[in-house]
Structures are given as structure tokens and as C-alpha cells.
Amino acid sequence: MTQSTGPEPALAAGEDPRRYAQILTAVYDATMAGDKAPARPRDLVGESWRRLQTLGIDPEQRSVAYQQIDVSDLELSRRESGLFDILDDLARGLESVVQDGDNILVVADRRGRVLWRSGSTAVLDRADGLGFVEGASWAEDSVGTNAIGTALVSRRAVQIFSAEHYVRSHHPWTCAGAPIKDPRTGHVIGAVDVSGPASTVHPTTLALVDAIARLAESQLREHHRQNLDRLRSVAAPMLARLQSPALAVDSNGWVAAVESVALRNRVLLPEDLATGRFWMPALGVCDFEPLPGGWLVRPTGTGEDGTPSETGNATTVSIDLRHPQQTRVQIRSEVGEWTHEPTPRHAEILCLLAVNREGRSAAQMAADLFGDDGRAITVRAEMSRLRKHLSGIVQTQPYRFDDSANIDLQLPADMSRLLPHSTAPAIVRLRLK
């Protein structure tokens, strides 16, 4: 019952699951009672048990205590997890494991919160009894040793079988999980897990789950490449016209294009970045201007310790609402311009932010859009999506346009034609002015 350095299945090929489960139960009972165990648990499991005993987690807890969360809150967690775009790839990769109805597929975020699950009605019903539901936390410090939480802590693929689970009520289950790392940062952003009755344990499941996690990372890497390509297509003509040192970077500091600057893959961006002037360790004082999905960074050539300040030429944001069927946002600065076509909901939000330059809280925007200030979580989900396109232009706390931006709101001559398909209360009021 020792542990290797790579992904190790809980059950060796050819080993009898029932006999092994009996051994594990004897080890578990003795360890939890403080008695001498007939064998040692695997190092991975033993370390997890000791962590949980130190935390005072009750191994006899009957079910997972989880807080019921709003559907829109769950949707926001999904979109902010960094895993949303690759969910279909994960599901397809593990379809063969869950299609027979004995196993459940689960994807969790970096904190162990269950974001998605898939499986037959029968296995989902059994999972419900354990609180293994969307929105529940399966972090180690919430529910004990399990493939999701322990994979996140150990940063490696793990398989937990029967009495290796710290909580006794989980012993009828087996699970295999692997962490998913963001290739841009190296940080663990979630985990993929396959769980089912202990009788379904198989040594190859762990290898499959680990392979799917690596595939997910490959897909994330491809998404990152595509995003950099899109940023480069916008930024490269601007940099060529500048004829001065500049570079275009995404929101994580990865470089998409450079002009008269030493080539590098990534730069460290300042915290709380906004349009203005900031100091960077590698480049000195730089002016920052927003680009779709990133930033234009222009070294000033000075070595002084920079603090945020106004740039010489403010960015102009033109919001054209004159055409009922199409809203267009044009962003112009001294180095060039780019356009964005927002969704109908985002067009409503941009209109309201332009009218309310002082900004709107999530609750205020919820009342503006839905007539219900209790739908703030829904607003936060929409703002998260909007800011992916307009990062650096739309700010938070409260939601507002950057103070240095010039906002040009172009309204229809006949205000009754303002966003005619919108039913948002605040838009309806604007039509009547």
C-alpha cells in the first residue's frame, strides 16, 4: 500500500476489489479509533487523513452540508471558472465511462465546488443522497478525502476507493479525479472526476481521467493561442503606425505583438490595471490603453517611479444606437480604432452606463434591467462577459465607464426607436423622455 510519484490507481490490476475493500475498512477503523492498524494506507491517503484529523473534520458525518445557491450564481461560477469553453470536450472524452449508467462525471472549480455533473438518473439520485450536487463544495476540508478535493490539494491525479474516503458514508463509492491547470498561469483552476459504486473500480479509470485533464489543458492552450491571434490582428496595424516602442498584451500579460521592444513571451502587469500611466519592472513607466481582450502598452522612456495618471489623449467610446437592428461600439485612440458589436443585453447595459456616468451598483443595474434589484447575481454574470470584450473601458465597484474615457452616445432621432426590442424598465423610461 505504498505510493509512487505518478498517478497511481487505488486498486492494482488483478486485485480482488472486495478483499481489498475489507483490508481498507480494517485500516480505516483502526486509524480512526487511534488503534494499531493492520497495514498502512497509501501515503497520499494517510497524509489526507492526518490533515483532516488536524482540522477536526467528523468522519461520521452523514451527508455533505452545502448551501443552496441561485441558478444565476452557479452560472456565474461556471463562466468565471475558466472551464466553460472546454466543457463539451471534457464530456465527450469521458462519455464512454458514464454512458453505461454506473458512473457520474463531475467538473469542479479550483475551490472544489461542483459546477457540472452528468450521469444516469439512478446514479444521480444516489449522488443526491451524499450531497454530491451542483453548487456543493467537495473540497477536502468540507467532505474529507475524495478524488476532487484531494486532487486539488495534491495537484496530481488520484483515485480514492471505498474506505480510503475519510467520511464513512462515502465508503460505497470509488472516484478518480485529476486537476486541470491553466496553461497561461500554471495555476490549478479545477478538476475532472468520475465517481460511481465501489464495485465499478478499475485501474484504467485513473489513467483515462488524467488523460482527459491533459486534453482539457491542451484545449485551453489552443483557446489562448486563438485569443492572442485575434488580439494581434487588431494590434499589429496600430503598432506599425506608431513607429515607437509599444507592445500588445492580453489581460494576463502574454505578448501578442511588439514594435521596437525586445521580444518576450510575457510581462508582469500592475495590479488594478486601468487606462493611464503605470510603472512596470521590465519596461519602466508605460501608458496603457485598452484593446479588445488586452492592452496596448507604450513605454514612455522615463525612469521615474510612475503612478497612475491621465494620458495625453483620452480614449473615445462611441456607442451607436441609431439603428434598431444593430448596435455598434467604436473605440478610438491616438493609435487607431476598433469596433465591437454587443449582444442586445450588453447594448442595454452600455446605454445605461453612458447615461449614468457616475456608475451603477449591481443592485441598481438589476432594477434597471429587470425591475428587480434582487437579481444582482445575474447582472454580475452579464458584466463579467461584457468586460471580457471591454476590459479597461468598463470598470467595477460601481460598474461604470473609465473616468478618462470620452463617451459619445448616439441615440435615434425618434426616441421611441431606442433599442425597440428591449423591455428593460430603464430603457422604457428613456424612450419616454
ChimeraX attribute file (.defattr): number of C-alpha atoms within 10 A of each C-alpha:
attribute: neighborCount
match mode: 1-to-1
recipient: residues
	/A:1	12
	/A:2	9
	/A:3	14
	/A:4	11
	/A:5	6
	/A:6	9
	/A:7	15
	/A:8	20
	/A:9	22
	/A:10	25
	/A:11	19
	/A:12	14
	/A:13	11
	/A:14	8
	/A:15	11
	/A:16	10
	/A:17	20
	/A:18	12
	/A:19	10
	/A:20	16
	/A:21	20
	/A:22	13
	/A:23	16
	/A:24	24
	/A:25	17
	/A:26	14
	/A:27	20
	/A:28	25
	/A:29	15
	/A:30	15
	/A:31	18
	/A:32	13
	/A:33	9
	/A:34	9
	/A:35	11
	/A:36	11
	/A:37	17
	/A:38	13
	/A:39	14
	/A:40	15
	/A:41	21
	/A:42	16
	/A:43	13
	/A:44	20
	/A:45	22
	/A:46	17
	/A:47	14
	/A:48	24
	/A:49	25
	/A:50	12
	/A:51	16
	/A:52	20
	/A:53	14
	/A:54	9
	/A:55	10
	/A:56	10
	/A:57	18
	/A:58	15
	/A:59	19
	/A:60	11
	/A:61	15
	/A:62	14
	/A:63	16
	/A:64	20
	/A:65	13
	/A:66	16
	/A:67	9
	/A:68	11
	/A:69	11
	/A:70	13
	/A:71	13
	/A:72	16
	/A:73	17
	/A:74	21
	/A:75	17
	/A:76	19
	/A:77	19
	/A:78	22
	/A:79	17
	/A:80	14
	/A:81	17
	/A:82	16
	/A:83	25
	/A:84	14
	/A:85	15
	/A:86	16
	/A:87	14
	/A:88	11
	/A:89	14
	/A:90	21
	/A:91	20
	/A:92	11
	/A:93	17
	/A:94	20
	/A:95	14
	/A:96	9
	/A:97	20
	/A:98	19
	/A:99	14
	/A:100	10
	/A:101	15
	/A:102	18
	/A:103	26
	/A:104	26
	/A:105	25
	/A:106	23
	/A:107	27
	/A:108	30
	/A:109	27
	/A:110	21
	/A:111	19
	/A:112	25
	/A:113	25
	/A:114	26
	/A:115	23
	/A:116	19
	/A:117	18
	/A:118	18
	/A:119	23
	/A:120	15
	/A:121	12
	/A:122	13
	/A:123	18
	/A:124	20
	/A:125	14
	/A:126	14
	/A:127	18
	/A:128	14
	/A:129	13
	/A:130	15
	/A:131	19
	/A:132	22
	/A:133	22
	/A:134	20
	/A:135	23
	/A:136	21
	/A:137	25
	/A:138	26
	/A:139	24
	/A:140	24
	/A:141	17
	/A:142	17
	/A:143	25
	/A:144	27
	/A:145	29
	/A:146	30
	/A:147	31
	/A:148	36
	/A:149	30
	/A:150	28
	/A:151	29
	/A:152	27
	/A:153	17
	/A:154	14
	/A:155	16
	/A:156	19
	/A:157	28
	/A:158	31
	/A:159	32
	/A:160	29
	/A:161	30
	/A:162	26
	/A:163	27
	/A:164	29
	/A:165	26
	/A:166	29
	/A:167	21
	/A:168	20
	/A:169	18
	/A:170	25
	/A:171	19
	/A:172	15
	/A:173	22
	/A:174	26
	/A:175	28
	/A:176	31
	/A:177	32
	/A:178	33
	/A:179	33
	/A:180	31
	/A:181	22
	/A:182	19
	/A:183	16
	/A:184	14
	/A:185	10
	/A:186	9
	/A:187	13
	/A:188	18
	/A:189	20
	/A:190	27
	/A:191	31
	/A:192	29
	/A:193	30
	/A:194	27
	/A:195	29
	/A:196	23
	/A:197	19
	/A:198	20
	/A:199	15
	/A:200	15
	/A:201	24
	/A:202	22
	/A:203	17
	/A:204	14
	/A:205	21
	/A:206	26
	/A:207	20
	/A:208	18
	/A:209	26
	/A:210	23
	/A:211	16
	/A:212	22
	/A:213	24
	/A:214	16
	/A:215	17
	/A:216	24
	/A:217	20
	/A:218	16
	/A:219	18
	/A:220	21
	/A:221	15
	/A:222	13
	/A:223	14
	/A:224	17
	/A:225	13
	/A:226	12
	/A:227	17
	/A:228	20
	/A:229	14
	/A:230	14
	/A:231	22
	/A:232	22
	/A:233	13
	/A:234	19
	/A:235	26
	/A:236	16
	/A:237	13
	/A:238	21
	/A:239	23
	/A:240	14
	/A:241	11
	/A:242	14
	/A:243	10
	/A:244	14
	/A:245	16
	/A:246	24
	/A:247	25
	/A:248	30
	/A:249	27
	/A:250	23
	/A:251	18
	/A:252	15
	/A:253	17
	/A:254	20
	/A:255	21
	/A:256	26
	/A:257	24
	/A:258	21
	/A:259	19
	/A:260	12
	/A:261	14
	/A:262	10
	/A:263	11
	/A:264	12
	/A:265	10
	/A:266	14
	/A:267	16
	/A:268	12
	/A:269	20
	/A:270	12
	/A:271	7
	/A:272	6
	/A:273	15
	/A:274	22
	/A:275	24
	/A:276	19
	/A:277	22
	/A:278	22
	/A:279	21
	/A:280	16
	/A:281	10
	/A:282	10
	/A:283	18
	/A:284	17
	/A:285	23
	/A:286	23
	/A:287	23
	/A:288	23
	/A:289	23
	/A:290	26
	/A:291	25
	/A:292	24
	/A:293	20
	/A:294	28
	/A:295	28
	/A:296	24
	/A:297	23
	/A:298	23
	/A:299	22
	/A:300	16
	/A:301	11
	/A:302	12
	/A:303	12
	/A:304	9
	/A:305	10
	/A:306	15
	/A:307	12
	/A:308	16
	/A:309	12
	/A:310	13
	/A:311	14
	/A:312	9
	/A:313	12
	/A:314	17
	/A:315	23
	/A:316	18
	/A:317	22
	/A:318	18
	/A:319	24
	/A:320	20
	/A:321	21
	/A:322	19
	/A:323	15
	/A:324	13
	/A:325	10
	/A:326	14
	/A:327	19
	/A:328	17
	/A:329	19
	/A:330	15
	/A:331	23
	/A:332	19
	/A:333	15
	/A:334	13
	/A:335	16
	/A:336	15
	/A:337	16
	/A:338	15
	/A:339	15
	/A:340	14
	/A:341	15
	/A:342	18
	/A:343	13
	/A:344	15
	/A:345	14
	/A:346	16
	/A:347	22
	/A:348	22
	/A:349	25
	/A:350	20
	/A:351	21
	/A:352	20
	/A:353	19
	/A:354	19
	/A:355	13
	/A:356	13
	/A:357	14
	/A:358	12
	/A:359	21
	/A:360	19
	/A:361	17
	/A:362	22
	/A:363	18
	/A:364	20
	/A:365	25
	/A:366	22
	/A:367	19
	/A:368	21
	/A:369	23
	/A:370	18
	/A:371	15
	/A:372	14
	/A:373	17
	/A:374	14
	/A:375	20
	/A:376	20
	/A:377	20
	/A:378	22
	/A:379	24
	/A:380	21
	/A:381	19
	/A:382	16
	/A:383	19
	/A:384	17
	/A:385	16
	/A:386	19
	/A:387	16
	/A:388	14
	/A:389	18
	/A:390	20
	/A:391	22
	/A:392	26
	/A:393	23
	/A:394	23
	/A:395	17
	/A:396	17
	/A:397	9
	/A:398	14
	/A:399	21
	/A:400	21
	/A:401	23
	/A:402	19
	/A:403	16
	/A:404	17
	/A:405	19
	/A:406	17
	/A:407	19
	/A:408	14
	/A:409	17
	/A:410	13
	/A:411	16
	/A:412	16
	/A:413	9
	/A:414	9
	/A:415	15
	/A:416	13
	/A:417	15
	/A:418	22
	/A:419	26
	/A:420	14
	/A:421	10
	/A:422	15
	/A:423	13
	/A:424	18
	/A:425	15
	/A:426	18
	/A:427	19
	/A:428	18
	/A:429	10
	/A:430	14
	/A:431	15
	/A:432	9
	/A:433	7
